[in-house]
């Protein structure tokens, strides 16, 4: 679908939590290209400067700070008229390292974030929930009207945040909730702990694709389409999206089907090795409502994501892919970063050039 013209833009400044993350580091440059002013709030746990390509952009403000710091939110959100909330402790294993910490970041600070946004005059709040809130369904097409049956604390608190946001709706404060499929493809803050990315990494690095099980279904979405959705979410009219919830996915594939696609790109000499597993969870999501109501349809396939990753490997953009823990959320949080997050009081925020200088100093030391 075509985006509304620049003349139709309703918002000038966007506050993006987690804007230096896997999706954020693809989204933020696109927001800048579209003419938005952008404030990024992120802890920068996994990479010091994933937004290096746009770090000097006059419309970008980067803030290294903690989402739980309400004084920081009260200082930085005023002047922003839209919030895209991406930040969270992402995935079940990372959450389960310290469930109380996960709850403090994924749920406890959510309502204060929403309230501060309302008080600051934010007009639109876009929340990234998760397709995992459905749990395991027998239905062939998992649609938005099915009951939520989250199986883990990570998914449970994603669902509870949806309830909080829906209860906060009011005239002049438009809310939109999305339940994304598993995102795949290359990003400056790359994650190699997501299905398509994992299999591609192993194929490129070891010429062996390890598959646990193989018949489990996974919903997938190319990272370019994920970013495109967020761009569109700032352009749709209030009456089109207010209070709405949408699945955002594209292709549902079995793990072995994804492995076969990876091998088709890298060559038949790549071996696929299957190992039995007790984890037979399958997830499928249907995004027909999004296409039907808003006309949004993804354009990039899983095969495109694999090709993009392979090209990035060949261009030297993904060094030390098996040993650099920065590609793996869980491994980072299993190190000293977890203790930093567990401190009773967040570290003072660092804003703009001062933050970038600090990041550069850390990189030079490393």
SEMITOR-55164 format. One record per residue (C-alpha): x, y, z; residue in three letters; residue number from 1. Coordinates in nm, 3 decimals, always signed. Example, Ala and Ser with C-alpha at 12.3 -4.5 7.8 and 13.67 -1.06 7.14 Angstrom:
SEMITOR-55164
{u:+1.230; v:-0.450; w:+0.780; residuo:ALA; num:1}
{u:+1.367; v:-0.106; w:+0.714; residuo:SER; num:2}
***
This chain:
SEMITOR-55164
{u:+0.000; v:+0.000; w:+0.000; residuo:UNK; num:1}
{u:+0.108; v:+0.358; w:-0.051; residuo:UNK; num:2}
{u:+0.192; v:+0.576; w:+0.245; residuo:UNK; num:3}
{u:+0.003; v:+0.902; w:+0.293; residuo:UNK; num:4}
{u:+0.196; v:+1.201; w:+0.169; residuo:UNK; num:5}
{u:+0.427; v:+1.402; w:+0.390; residuo:UNK; num:6}
{u:+0.163; v:+1.677; w:+0.403; residuo:UNK; num:7}
{u:-0.062; v:+1.438; w:+0.598; residuo:UNK; num:8}
{u:+0.184; v:+1.375; w:+0.879; residuo:UNK; num:9}
{u:+0.019; v:+1.428; w:+1.217; residuo:UNK; num:10}
{u:+0.329; v:+1.408; w:+1.435; residuo:UNK; num:11}
{u:+0.657; v:+1.593; w:+1.452; residuo:UNK; num:12}
{u:+0.858; v:+1.423; w:+1.727; residuo:UNK; num:13}
{u:+0.854; v:+1.052; w:+1.813; residuo:UNK; num:14}
{u:+0.979; v:+0.899; w:+2.138; residuo:UNK; num:15}
{u:+1.111; v:+0.547; w:+2.072; residuo:UNK; num:16}
{u:+1.186; v:+0.324; w:+2.370; residuo:UNK; num:17}
{u:+1.434; v:+0.053; w:+2.280; residuo:UNK; num:18}
{u:+1.523; v:+0.255; w:+1.972; residuo:UNK; num:19}
{u:+1.878; v:+0.116; w:+1.960; residuo:UNK; num:20}
{u:+1.758; v:-0.244; w:+1.960; residuo:UNK; num:21}
{u:+1.716; v:-0.500; w:+1.685; residuo:UNK; num:22}
{u:+1.406; v:-0.340; w:+1.531; residuo:UNK; num:23}
{u:+1.472; v:+0.013; w:+1.654; residuo:UNK; num:24}
{u:+1.808; v:+0.045; w:+1.482; residuo:UNK; num:25}
{u:+1.634; v:-0.023; w:+1.149; residuo:UNK; num:26}
{u:+1.330; v:+0.191; w:+1.228; residuo:UNK; num:27}
{u:+1.496; v:+0.507; w:+1.362; residuo:UNK; num:28}
{u:+1.694; v:+0.592; w:+1.044; residuo:UNK; num:29}
{u:+1.371; v:+0.552; w:+0.845; residuo:UNK; num:30}
{u:+1.187; v:+0.788; w:+1.079; residuo:UNK; num:31}
{u:+1.461; v:+1.046; w:+1.025; residuo:UNK; num:32}
{u:+1.441; v:+1.006; w:+0.647; residuo:UNK; num:33}
{u:+1.066; v:+1.069; w:+0.671; residuo:UNK; num:34}
{u:+1.133; v:+1.401; w:+0.846; residuo:UNK; num:35}
{u:+1.047; v:+1.316; w:+1.206; residuo:UNK; num:36}
{u:+1.243; v:+1.436; w:+1.504; residuo:UNK; num:37}
{u:+1.330; v:+1.129; w:+1.710; residuo:UNK; num:38}
{u:+1.424; v:+1.072; w:+2.072; residuo:UNK; num:39}
{u:+1.567; v:+0.729; w:+2.149; residuo:UNK; num:40}
{u:+1.569; v:+0.593; w:+2.502; residuo:UNK; num:41}
{u:+1.772; v:+0.276; w:+2.539; residuo:UNK; num:42}
{u:+2.011; v:+0.106; w:+2.780; residuo:UNK; num:43}
{u:+2.252; v:+0.019; w:+2.496; residuo:UNK; num:44}
{u:+2.324; v:-0.316; w:+2.661; residuo:UNK; num:45}
{u:+2.413; v:-0.510; w:+2.350; residuo:UNK; num:46}
{u:+2.597; v:-0.262; w:+2.131; residuo:UNK; num:47}
{u:+2.742; v:+0.077; w:+2.218; residuo:UNK; num:48}
{u:+2.640; v:+0.260; w:+1.903; residuo:UNK; num:49}
{u:+2.404; v:+0.072; w:+1.670; residuo:UNK; num:50}
{u:+2.278; v:+0.406; w:+1.537; residuo:UNK; num:51}
{u:+2.626; v:+0.518; w:+1.432; residuo:UNK; num:52}
{u:+2.513; v:+0.579; w:+1.073; residuo:UNK; num:53}
{u:+2.272; v:+0.852; w:+1.189; residuo:UNK; num:54}
{u:+2.441; v:+0.959; w:+1.515; residuo:UNK; num:55}
{u:+2.513; v:+1.310; w:+1.385; residuo:UNK; num:56}
{u:+2.166; v:+1.367; w:+1.244; residuo:UNK; num:57}
{u:+2.031; v:+1.699; w:+1.376; residuo:UNK; num:58}
{u:+1.686; v:+1.552; w:+1.440; residuo:UNK; num:59}
{u:+1.809; v:+1.260; w:+1.651; residuo:UNK; num:60}
{u:+1.855; v:+1.267; w:+2.028; residuo:UNK; num:61}
{u:+1.998; v:+0.954; w:+2.190; residuo:UNK; num:62}
{u:+1.952; v:+0.899; w:+2.562; residuo:UNK; num:63}
{u:+2.118; v:+0.615; w:+2.746; residuo:UNK; num:64}
{u:+1.881; v:+0.565; w:+3.034; residuo:UNK; num:65}
{u:+1.647; v:+0.331; w:+3.216; residuo:UNK; num:66}
{u:+1.279; v:+0.304; w:+3.132; residuo:UNK; num:67}
{u:+1.207; v:+0.264; w:+3.504; residuo:UNK; num:68}
{u:+1.343; v:+0.615; w:+3.574; residuo:UNK; num:69}
{u:+1.020; v:+0.813; w:+3.595; residuo:UNK; num:70}
{u:+1.197; v:+1.145; w:+3.646; residuo:UNK; num:71}
{u:+1.382; v:+1.083; w:+3.321; residuo:UNK; num:72}
{u:+1.056; v:+1.011; w:+3.138; residuo:UNK; num:73}
{u:+0.895; v:+1.322; w:+3.282; residuo:UNK; num:74}
{u:+1.190; v:+1.525; w:+3.155; residuo:UNK; num:75}
{u:+1.223; v:+1.377; w:+2.807; residuo:UNK; num:76}
{u:+0.873; v:+1.287; w:+2.683; residuo:UNK; num:77}
{u:+0.725; v:+1.641; w:+2.684; residuo:UNK; num:78}
{u:+0.747; v:+1.779; w:+2.332; residuo:UNK; num:79}
{u:+0.693; v:+1.436; w:+2.177; residuo:UNK; num:80}
{u:+0.353; v:+1.373; w:+2.023; residuo:UNK; num:81}
{u:+0.389; v:+0.999; w:+1.956; residuo:UNK; num:82}
{u:+0.546; v:+0.710; w:+2.146; residuo:UNK; num:83}
{u:+0.658; v:+0.380; w:+1.995; residuo:UNK; num:84}
{u:+0.725; v:+0.144; w:+2.284; residuo:UNK; num:85}
{u:+0.967; v:-0.132; w:+2.185; residuo:UNK; num:86}
{u:+1.180; v:-0.170; w:+2.499; residuo:UNK; num:87}
{u:+1.155; v:-0.487; w:+2.705; residuo:UNK; num:88}
{u:+1.347; v:-0.784; w:+2.837; residuo:UNK; num:89}
{u:+1.298; v:-0.981; w:+2.519; residuo:UNK; num:90}
{u:+1.223; v:-1.355; w:+2.501; residuo:UNK; num:91}
{u:+1.143; v:-1.616; w:+2.764; residuo:UNK; num:92}
{u:+1.496; v:-1.731; w:+2.862; residuo:UNK; num:93}
{u:+1.615; v:-1.374; w:+2.920; residuo:UNK; num:94}
{u:+1.306; v:-1.296; w:+3.128; residuo:UNK; num:95}
{u:+1.347; v:-1.611; w:+3.335; residuo:UNK; num:96}
{u:+1.701; v:-1.519; w:+3.443; residuo:UNK; num:97}
{u:+1.541; v:-1.286; w:+3.696; residuo:UNK; num:98}
{u:+1.159; v:-1.282; w:+3.678; residuo:UNK; num:99}
{u:+1.131; v:-0.991; w:+3.921; residuo:UNK; num:100}
{u:+1.365; v:-0.783; w:+3.711; residuo:UNK; num:101}
{u:+1.179; v:-0.882; w:+3.395; residuo:UNK; num:102}
{u:+0.849; v:-0.780; w:+3.552; residuo:UNK; num:103}
{u:+0.994; v:-0.446; w:+3.666; residuo:UNK; num:104}
{u:+1.096; v:-0.360; w:+3.308; residuo:UNK; num:105}
{u:+0.821; v:-0.527; w:+3.104; residuo:UNK; num:106}
{u:+0.522; v:-0.449; w:+3.325; residuo:UNK; num:107}
{u:+0.571; v:-0.241; w:+3.640; residuo:UNK; num:108}
{u:+0.700; v:+0.065; w:+3.458; residuo:UNK; num:109}
{u:+0.448; v:+0.039; w:+3.173; residuo:UNK; num:110}
{u:+0.158; v:+0.219; w:+3.340; residuo:UNK; num:111}
{u:+0.379; v:+0.507; w:+3.459; residuo:UNK; num:112}
{u:+0.513; v:+0.537; w:+3.102; residuo:UNK; num:113}
{u:+0.158; v:+0.560; w:+2.967; residuo:UNK; num:114}
{u:+0.046; v:+0.808; w:+3.235; residuo:UNK; num:115}
{u:+0.349; v:+1.031; w:+3.182; residuo:UNK; num:116}
{u:+0.285; v:+1.019; w:+2.807; residuo:UNK; num:117}
{u:-0.075; v:+1.130; w:+2.858; residuo:UNK; num:118}
{u:+0.026; v:+1.409; w:+3.095; residuo:UNK; num:119}
{u:+0.291; v:+1.524; w:+2.846; residuo:UNK; num:120}
{u:+0.036; v:+1.560; w:+2.567; residuo:UNK; num:121}
{u:+0.132; v:+1.255; w:+2.361; residuo:UNK; num:122}
{u:-0.137; v:+1.197; w:+2.100; residuo:UNK; num:123}
{u:-0.057; v:+0.842; w:+1.987; residuo:UNK; num:124}
{u:+0.089; v:+0.544; w:+2.174; residuo:UNK; num:125}
{u:+0.200; v:+0.237; w:+1.978; residuo:UNK; num:126}
{u:+0.277; v:-0.074; w:+2.180; residuo:UNK; num:127}
{u:+0.473; v:-0.378; w:+2.061; residuo:UNK; num:128}
{u:+0.314; v:-0.674; w:+2.233; residuo:UNK; num:129}
{u:+0.387; v:-1.028; w:+2.109; residuo:UNK; num:130}
{u:+0.218; v:-1.305; w:+1.915; residuo:UNK; num:131}
{u:+0.322; v:-1.536; w:+2.200; residuo:UNK; num:132}
{u:+0.029; v:-1.404; w:+2.407; residuo:UNK; num:133}
{u:-0.197; v:-1.657; w:+2.233; residuo:UNK; num:134}
{u:-0.018; v:-1.958; w:+2.377; residuo:UNK; num:135}
{u:-0.061; v:-2.281; w:+2.180; residuo:UNK; num:136}
{u:-0.373; v:-2.293; w:+1.965; residuo:UNK; num:137}
{u:-0.522; v:-2.581; w:+1.770; residuo:UNK; num:138}
{u:-0.684; v:-2.342; w:+1.524; residuo:UNK; num:139}
{u:-0.519; v:-2.326; w:+1.181; residuo:UNK; num:140}
{u:-0.549; v:-1.947; w:+1.173; residuo:UNK; num:141}
{u:-0.469; v:-1.767; w:+1.497; residuo:UNK; num:142}
{u:-0.664; v:-1.442; w:+1.476; residuo:UNK; num:143}
{u:-0.698; v:-1.146; w:+1.708; residuo:UNK; num:144}
{u:-1.037; v:-1.256; w:+1.842; residuo:UNK; num:145}
{u:-0.904; v:-1.576; w:+2.000; residuo:UNK; num:146}
{u:-0.856; v:-1.590; w:+2.376; residuo:UNK; num:147}
{u:-0.514; v:-1.508; w:+2.514; residuo:UNK; num:148}
{u:-0.351; v:-1.801; w:+2.694; residuo:UNK; num:149}
{u:+0.009; v:-1.695; w:+2.763; residuo:UNK; num:150}
{u:+0.231; v:-1.980; w:+2.875; residuo:UNK; num:151}
{u:+0.519; v:-1.784; w:+3.029; residuo:UNK; num:152}
{u:+0.569; v:-1.476; w:+3.245; residuo:UNK; num:153}
{u:+0.716; v:-1.292; w:+2.947; residuo:UNK; num:154}
{u:+0.396; v:-1.349; w:+2.748; residuo:UNK; num:155}
{u:+0.169; v:-1.292; w:+3.048; residuo:UNK; num:156}
{u:+0.306; v:-0.945; w:+3.114; residuo:UNK; num:157}
{u:+0.291; v:-0.856; w:+2.745; residuo:UNK; num:158}
{u:-0.081; v:-0.938; w:+2.760; residuo:UNK; num:159}
{u:-0.134; v:-0.746; w:+3.084; residuo:UNK; num:160}
{u:+0.025; v:-0.437; w:+2.931; residuo:UNK; num:161}
{u:-0.234; v:-0.458; w:+2.655; residuo:UNK; num:162}
{u:-0.508; v:-0.438; w:+2.919; residuo:UNK; num:163}
{u:-0.342; v:-0.138; w:+3.084; residuo:UNK; num:164}
{u:-0.314; v:+0.051; w:+2.757; residuo:UNK; num:165}
{u:-0.671; v:-0.023; w:+2.652; residuo:UNK; num:166}
{u:-0.796; v:+0.108; w:+2.986; residuo:UNK; num:167}
{u:-0.605; v:+0.434; w:+2.934; residuo:UNK; num:168}
{u:-0.768; v:+0.518; w:+2.599; residuo:UNK; num:169}
{u:-0.935; v:+0.856; w:+2.588; residuo:UNK; num:170}
{u:-1.017; v:+1.127; w:+2.336; residuo:UNK; num:171}
{u:-0.694; v:+1.274; w:+2.206; residuo:UNK; num:172}
{u:-0.487; v:+0.972; w:+2.315; residuo:UNK; num:173}
{u:-0.497; v:+0.711; w:+2.039; residuo:UNK; num:174}
{u:-0.368; v:+0.363; w:+2.117; residuo:UNK; num:175}
{u:-0.252; v:+0.089; w:+1.882; residuo:UNK; num:176}
{u:-0.137; v:-0.258; w:+1.987; residuo:UNK; num:177}
{u:+0.048; v:-0.495; w:+1.759; residuo:UNK; num:178}
{u:+0.134; v:-0.861; w:+1.809; residuo:UNK; num:179}
{u:+0.435; v:-0.920; w:+1.586; residuo:UNK; num:180}
{u:+0.554; v:-1.250; w:+1.450; residuo:UNK; num:181}
{u:+0.919; v:-1.345; w:+1.499; residuo:UNK; num:182}
{u:+1.124; v:-1.085; w:+1.315; residuo:UNK; num:183}
{u:+1.410; v:-1.189; w:+1.087; residuo:UNK; num:184}
{u:+1.678; v:-1.028; w:+0.873; residuo:UNK; num:185}
{u:+1.978; v:-0.800; w:+0.908; residuo:UNK; num:186}
{u:+1.997; v:-0.508; w:+1.150; residuo:UNK; num:187}
{u:+2.285; v:-0.289; w:+1.274; residuo:UNK; num:188}
{u:+2.202; v:-0.429; w:+1.622; residuo:UNK; num:189}
{u:+2.179; v:-0.782; w:+1.496; residuo:UNK; num:190}
{u:+2.025; v:-1.065; w:+1.693; residuo:UNK; num:191}
{u:+2.141; v:-1.416; w:+1.612; residuo:UNK; num:192}
{u:+1.906; v:-1.579; w:+1.861; residuo:UNK; num:193}
{u:+1.597; v:-1.569; w:+1.638; residuo:UNK; num:194}
{u:+1.491; v:-1.866; w:+1.427; residuo:UNK; num:195}
{u:+1.578; v:-1.758; w:+1.073; residuo:UNK; num:196}
{u:+1.888; v:-1.573; w:+1.187; residuo:UNK; num:197}
{u:+2.010; v:-1.869; w:+1.395; residuo:UNK; num:198}
{u:+1.981; v:-2.117; w:+1.110; residuo:UNK; num:199}
{u:+2.148; v:-1.880; w:+0.864; residuo:UNK; num:200}
{u:+2.436; v:-1.810; w:+1.101; residuo:UNK; num:201}
{u:+2.508; v:-2.179; w:+1.154; residuo:UNK; num:202}
{u:+2.489; v:-2.248; w:+0.782; residuo:UNK; num:203}
{u:+2.728; v:-1.968; w:+0.689; residuo:UNK; num:204}
{u:+2.971; v:-2.032; w:+0.973; residuo:UNK; num:205}
{u:+2.970; v:-2.409; w:+1.008; residuo:UNK; num:206}
{u:+2.801; v:-2.532; w:+0.688; residuo:UNK; num:207}
{u:+2.570; v:-2.724; w:+0.921; residuo:UNK; num:208}
{u:+2.212; v:-2.627; w:+0.997; residuo:UNK; num:209}
{u:+2.105; v:-2.765; w:+1.334; residuo:UNK; num:210}
{u:+1.730; v:-2.811; w:+1.372; residuo:UNK; num:211}
{u:+1.571; v:-2.922; w:+1.698; residuo:UNK; num:212}
{u:+1.257; v:-3.109; w:+1.601; residuo:UNK; num:213}
{u:+1.162; v:-2.961; w:+1.267; residuo:UNK; num:214}
{u:+0.786; v:-2.988; w:+1.233; residuo:UNK; num:215}
{u:+0.714; v:-2.694; w:+1.465; residuo:UNK; num:216}
{u:+0.556; v:-2.395; w:+1.292; residuo:UNK; num:217}
{u:+0.691; v:-2.044; w:+1.337; residuo:UNK; num:218}
{u:+0.537; v:-1.713; w:+1.220; residuo:UNK; num:219}
{u:+0.790; v:-1.485; w:+1.054; residuo:UNK; num:220}
{u:+0.819; v:-1.120; w:+0.952; residuo:UNK; num:221}
{u:+1.103; v:-0.947; w:+0.770; residuo:UNK; num:222}
{u:+1.254; v:-0.663; w:+0.972; residuo:UNK; num:223}
{u:+1.199; v:-0.418; w:+0.684; residuo:UNK; num:224}
{u:+0.826; v:-0.490; w:+0.698; residuo:UNK; num:225}
{u:+0.826; v:-0.451; w:+1.075; residuo:UNK; num:226}
{u:+0.982; v:-0.106; w:+1.039; residuo:UNK; num:227}
{u:+0.741; v:-0.022; w:+0.759; residuo:UNK; num:228}
{u:+0.445; v:-0.104; w:+0.982; residuo:UNK; num:229}
{u:+0.567; v:+0.142; w:+1.245; residuo:UNK; num:230}
{u:+0.606; v:+0.414; w:+0.981; residuo:UNK; num:231}
{u:+0.249; v:+0.353; w:+0.865; residuo:UNK; num:232}
{u:+0.127; v:+0.350; w:+1.225; residuo:UNK; num:233}
{u:+0.212; v:+0.721; w:+1.248; residuo:UNK; num:234}
{u:+0.015; v:+0.801; w:+0.933; residuo:UNK; num:235}
{u:-0.316; v:+0.620; w:+0.970; residuo:UNK; num:236}
{u:-0.608; v:+0.830; w:+1.091; residuo:UNK; num:237}
{u:-0.712; v:+0.802; w:+1.456; residuo:UNK; num:238}
{u:-1.048; v:+0.650; w:+1.367; residuo:UNK; num:239}
{u:-0.877; v:+0.372; w:+1.170; residuo:UNK; num:240}
{u:-0.660; v:+0.242; w:+1.452; residuo:UNK; num:241}
{u:-0.775; v:+0.375; w:+1.789; residuo:UNK; num:242}
{u:-0.808; v:+0.090; w:+2.035; residuo:UNK; num:243}
{u:-0.724; v:-0.167; w:+1.768; residuo:UNK; num:244}
{u:-0.509; v:-0.477; w:+1.803; residuo:UNK; num:245}
{u:-0.341; v:-0.634; w:+1.501; residuo:UNK; num:246}
{u:-0.131; v:-0.940; w:+1.435; residuo:UNK; num:247}
{u:+0.167; v:-0.835; w:+1.224; residuo:UNK; num:248}
{u:+0.315; v:-1.134; w:+1.047; residuo:UNK; num:249}
{u:+0.361; v:-1.275; w:+0.701; residuo:UNK; num:250}
{u:+0.480; v:-1.631; w:+0.644; residuo:UNK; num:251}
{u:+0.426; v:-1.930; w:+0.872; residuo:UNK; num:252}
{u:+0.683; v:-2.204; w:+0.813; residuo:UNK; num:253}
{u:+0.798; v:-2.525; w:+0.974; residuo:UNK; num:254}
{u:+1.154; v:-2.515; w:+1.104; residuo:UNK; num:255}
{u:+1.265; v:-2.770; w:+0.846; residuo:UNK; num:256}
{u:+1.115; v:-2.559; w:+0.570; residuo:UNK; num:257}
{u:+1.323; v:-2.263; w:+0.686; residuo:UNK; num:258}
{u:+1.631; v:-2.484; w:+0.699; residuo:UNK; num:259}
{u:+1.568; v:-2.596; w:+0.342; residuo:UNK; num:260}
{u:+1.544; v:-2.233; w:+0.231; residuo:UNK; num:261}
{u:+1.875; v:-2.153; w:+0.399; residuo:UNK; num:262}
{u:+2.039; v:-2.448; w:+0.223; residuo:UNK; num:263}
{u:+1.890; v:-2.339; w:-0.111; residuo:UNK; num:264}
{u:+2.078; v:-2.008; w:-0.075; residuo:UNK; num:265}
{u:+2.407; v:-2.144; w:+0.055; residuo:UNK; num:266}
{u:+2.434; v:-2.466; w:-0.143; residuo:UNK; num:267}
{u:+2.352; v:-2.833; w:-0.111; residuo:UNK; num:268}
{u:+2.681; v:-2.900; w:+0.068; residuo:UNK; num:269}
{u:+2.521; v:-2.743; w:+0.378; residuo:UNK; num:270}
{u:+2.403; v:-3.027; w:+0.596; residuo:UNK; num:271}
{u:+2.076; v:-3.023; w:+0.784; residuo:UNK; num:272}
{u:+2.104; v:-3.211; w:+1.112; residuo:UNK; num:273}
{u:+1.785; v:-3.277; w:+1.305; residuo:UNK; num:274}
{u:+1.777; v:-3.356; w:+1.676; residuo:UNK; num:275}
{u:+1.473; v:-3.473; w:+1.874; residuo:UNK; num:276}
{u:+1.332; v:-3.219; w:+2.117; residuo:UNK; num:277}
{u:+1.071; v:-3.204; w:+2.390; residuo:UNK; num:278}
{u:+0.981; v:-2.853; w:+2.276; residuo:UNK; num:279}
{u:+0.714; v:-2.919; w:+2.016; residuo:UNK; num:280}
{u:+0.541; v:-2.582; w:+2.047; residuo:UNK; num:281}
{u:+0.403; v:-2.452; w:+1.721; residuo:UNK; num:282}
{u:+0.286; v:-2.097; w:+1.653; residuo:UNK; num:283}
{u:+0.092; v:-1.964; w:+1.357; residuo:UNK; num:284}
{u:-0.057; v:-1.618; w:+1.326; residuo:UNK; num:285}
{u:-0.301; v:-1.481; w:+1.072; residuo:UNK; num:286}
{u:-0.266; v:-1.116; w:+0.971; residuo:UNK; num:287}
{u:-0.564; v:-1.092; w:+0.737; residuo:UNK; num:288}
{u:-0.735; v:-0.836; w:+0.962; residuo:UNK; num:289}
{u:-0.443; v:-0.597; w:+0.909; residuo:UNK; num:290}
{u:-0.465; v:-0.636; w:+0.534; residuo:UNK; num:291}
{u:-0.843; v:-0.613; w:+0.528; residuo:UNK; num:292}
{u:-0.885; v:-0.307; w:+0.752; residuo:UNK; num:293}
{u:-0.571; v:-0.105; w:+0.683; residuo:UNK; num:294}
{u:-0.448; v:-0.240; w:+0.351; residuo:UNK; num:295}
{u:-0.106; v:-0.323; w:+0.496; residuo:UNK; num:296}
{u:+0.066; v:-0.627; w:+0.354; residuo:UNK; num:297}
{u:+0.431; v:-0.725; w:+0.401; residuo:UNK; num:298}
{u:+0.648; v:-0.728; w:+0.091; residuo:UNK; num:299}
{u:+0.962; v:-0.910; w:+0.203; residuo:UNK; num:300}
{u:+0.988; v:-1.285; w:+0.241; residuo:UNK; num:301}
{u:+1.181; v:-1.514; w:+0.470; residuo:UNK; num:302}
{u:+1.398; v:-1.597; w:+0.170; residuo:UNK; num:303}
{u:+1.473; v:-1.225; w:+0.134; residuo:UNK; num:304}
{u:+1.582; v:-1.215; w:+0.498; residuo:UNK; num:305}
{u:+1.815; v:-1.512; w:+0.445; residuo:UNK; num:306}
{u:+1.968; v:-1.349; w:+0.138; residuo:UNK; num:307}
{u:+2.013; v:-1.020; w:+0.326; residuo:UNK; num:308}
{u:+2.191; v:-1.198; w:+0.610; residuo:UNK; num:309}
{u:+2.416; v:-1.394; w:+0.376; residuo:UNK; num:310}
{u:+2.510; v:-1.072; w:+0.195; residuo:UNK; num:311}
{u:+2.591; v:-0.907; w:+0.530; residuo:UNK; num:312}
{u:+2.814; v:-1.199; w:+0.624; residuo:UNK; num:313}
{u:+2.996; v:-1.175; w:+0.292; residuo:UNK; num:314}
{u:+3.040; v:-0.799; w:+0.334; residuo:UNK; num:315}
{u:+3.203; v:-0.848; w:+0.673; residuo:UNK; num:316}
{u:+2.919; v:-0.685; w:+0.866; residuo:UNK; num:317}
{u:+2.874; v:-0.979; w:+1.105; residuo:UNK; num:318}
{u:+3.217; v:-1.059; w:+1.253; residuo:UNK; num:319}
{u:+3.269; v:-1.324; w:+1.522; residuo:UNK; num:320}
{u:+2.912; v:-1.441; w:+1.489; residuo:UNK; num:321}
{u:+2.954; v:-1.748; w:+1.709; residuo:UNK; num:322}
{u:+3.161; v:-1.588; w:+1.985; residuo:UNK; num:323}
{u:+3.053; v:-1.223; w:+2.021; residuo:UNK; num:324}
{u:+2.786; v:-1.234; w:+2.292; residuo:UNK; num:325}
{u:+2.644; v:-0.903; w:+2.174; residuo:UNK; num:326}
{u:+2.441; v:-1.094; w:+1.915; residuo:UNK; num:327}
{u:+2.270; v:-1.299; w:+2.185; residuo:UNK; num:328}
{u:+2.037; v:-1.135; w:+2.437; residuo:UNK; num:329}
{u:+2.053; v:-1.417; w:+2.688; residuo:UNK; num:330}
{u:+2.432; v:-1.439; w:+2.688; residuo:UNK; num:331}
{u:+2.467; v:-1.065; w:+2.749; residuo:UNK; num:332}
{u:+2.227; v:-1.079; w:+3.042; residuo:UNK; num:333}
{u:+2.407; v:-1.379; w:+3.189; residuo:UNK; num:334}
{u:+2.712; v:-1.153; w:+3.234; residuo:UNK; num:335}
{u:+2.774; v:-0.833; w:+3.435; residuo:UNK; num:336}
{u:+2.490; v:-0.648; w:+3.258; residuo:UNK; num:337}
{u:+2.235; v:-0.832; w:+3.471; residuo:UNK; num:338}
{u:+2.383; v:-0.694; w:+3.793; residuo:UNK; num:339}
{u:+2.372; v:-0.343; w:+3.645; residuo:UNK; num:340}
{u:+1.998; v:-0.379; w:+3.582; residuo:UNK; num:341}
{u:+1.938; v:-0.521; w:+3.931; residuo:UNK; num:342}
{u:+2.065; v:-0.209; w:+4.105; residuo:UNK; num:343}
{u:+1.797; v:-0.047; w:+4.324; residuo:UNK; num:344}
{u:+1.843; v:+0.291; w:+4.155; residuo:UNK; num:345}
{u:+1.898; v:+0.333; w:+3.779; residuo:UNK; num:346}
{u:+2.222; v:+0.489; w:+3.669; residuo:UNK; num:347}
{u:+2.190; v:+0.858; w:+3.576; residuo:UNK; num:348}
{u:+2.088; v:+0.903; w:+3.214; residuo:UNK; num:349}
{u:+2.344; v:+1.025; w:+2.963; residuo:UNK; num:350}
{u:+2.214; v:+1.233; w:+2.675; residuo:UNK; num:351}
{u:+2.328; v:+1.315; w:+2.325; residuo:UNK; num:352}
{u:+2.696; v:+1.388; w:+2.250; residuo:UNK; num:353}
{u:+2.806; v:+1.300; w:+2.603; residuo:UNK; num:354}
{u:+2.661; v:+0.953; w:+2.558; residuo:UNK; num:355}
{u:+2.828; v:+0.908; w:+2.220; residuo:UNK; num:356}
{u:+3.163; v:+1.014; w:+2.362; residuo:UNK; num:357}
{u:+3.121; v:+0.760; w:+2.641; residuo:UNK; num:358}
{u:+3.035; v:+0.490; w:+2.390; residuo:UNK; num:359}
{u:+3.340; v:+0.575; w:+2.179; residuo:UNK; num:360}
{u:+3.566; v:+0.559; w:+2.485; residuo:UNK; num:361}
{u:+3.431; v:+0.214; w:+2.573; residuo:UNK; num:362}
{u:+3.490; v:+0.095; w:+2.214; residuo:UNK; num:363}
{u:+3.849; v:+0.224; w:+2.218; residuo:UNK; num:364}
{u:+3.919; v:+0.046; w:+2.544; residuo:UNK; num:365}
{u:+3.774; v:-0.276; w:+2.404; residuo:UNK; num:366}
***
